[in-house]
Amino acid sequence: MLYVLSPLGFTPPDSTLHCPTAGNCVAHPHDIDVSRVFGPGTEKNPLPPHSHIIIDVMNHVTTPWVLEVIGVKDLQTWNTIAATQNLAEVRLLQANDPNQTHITDDIPTNIFLFFRVR
């Protein structure tokens, strides 16, 4: 499972982002097409700044990784996640914020990633 943490409505310091600039992260596209969600005219949106949490429960079996997005809505919450860098902290923050004021629930996507190292 790959979780993409994306800041919503604020700009965290670049030093806390895995991918601070669209198009400058390994194997990432510069743009993302969100027209199926937001309609025509939204085909070319820059990939937003973000970070990752990777959970490899497949023990390196060649299966796709499912991608889910988690929106972080304020700098304090972002900094807490950046300091711990683990999914357990994200889950605690989500559980303590049922109205999603500071952090969203997991947002499923139809993106699957395949990696194979030889």
N, C-alpha and C positions, 0 to 999 in steps of 0.2 A: 504494500500500500504506500502511496506517495501522497503526502499532504502538502498542499501549497498554501502558505500563510501570506495573505495579501493585506497591506494596510489600506483602510478605507477612510478617506476624509482627512488624512494627515500624512506627513512625510517623515518617516523615521530616518535617523542618520544612516548614510550609506554603509558605515562599518557594521551595522546590525543586519544588513540584507545580504542574502546569498547572491541574488541577481538584482543589483540596483538600477541597471540601465537596460532598456529593451534592446534585444539583439546582441548583447555582449555576454551572454551566458552560454556555456557549452551546450550544444544540441538544442537550443531554444530558438523558435522563430522570432522575428522582430514584431510581427503583427499576429493578431488573433481575430478570427471571424466569429462574431457573436450575433450575426444576422438572424439566426433561427430563434434567438431569444428576444432581441431588440428590434428586429425588422430591417428592411432595406436601408442602405446607407451606413450600416455598421459593419461592413465586411472587413475593413482595415483599421483595427484599433491596435495601438502599440501594446505589447504585452506589459502588464503593470509590474512595477518593482515587487519582489517577493522573496520569500525564503522557503526552505523545505524541511519536512520531517519525513524520514524514510523508515518504514517498518518492514523488514524483510522476514516474513514468517514462513516463506516457502523454502527456506534453506537452499537457496540458489537453484531451484528448479526453474527450468525455462518456461515460465508462464508470464503473462502480462501483469504489469503493475497497474492497478486502478488508481486514478487520480481524483482526489477530493480537495475542494477549496475551503479554507477557513478564513473568514474576514475578521480582521482585528481593527477595532474602531477608535482606539486611543493610544497615545504614546506610552502611558504607564503600563497598560496591558501588554503592549508590544515588548517593552523593555523587560518585563517579567519573563516572557517567553524566550527572548534573546539570551537572558542570563542563564536559564536552565536548559534550553534546547532539548526538551523532551516532551513526548506526547502526554505523559501523566500530568504534567503541569497544565497543558492545554485543556485536558479533560476536567481538571479541577476548576479552572477558570470558567469553562463552559457550564459546569454544574452549579457554580455559584452565581451565574448570570442568566437565570431562566428567561428574562425578557430580552436577551441579546443586546443589551445596552453597550457592552464593551467588546464582545466577541460573538461571532455567529456560531450556529451549529454547523456541522459538516455539510457542505453543499456538494451533492453528487454531480459528476460530469460524465460525459460519454468518451472521455479521453483514456486511452490505454497506452502504456509505454512498454516497449520490449527492449531489454538489454541482454547482450550476450558477450561475455569476455572470454577470449581464447588465450 
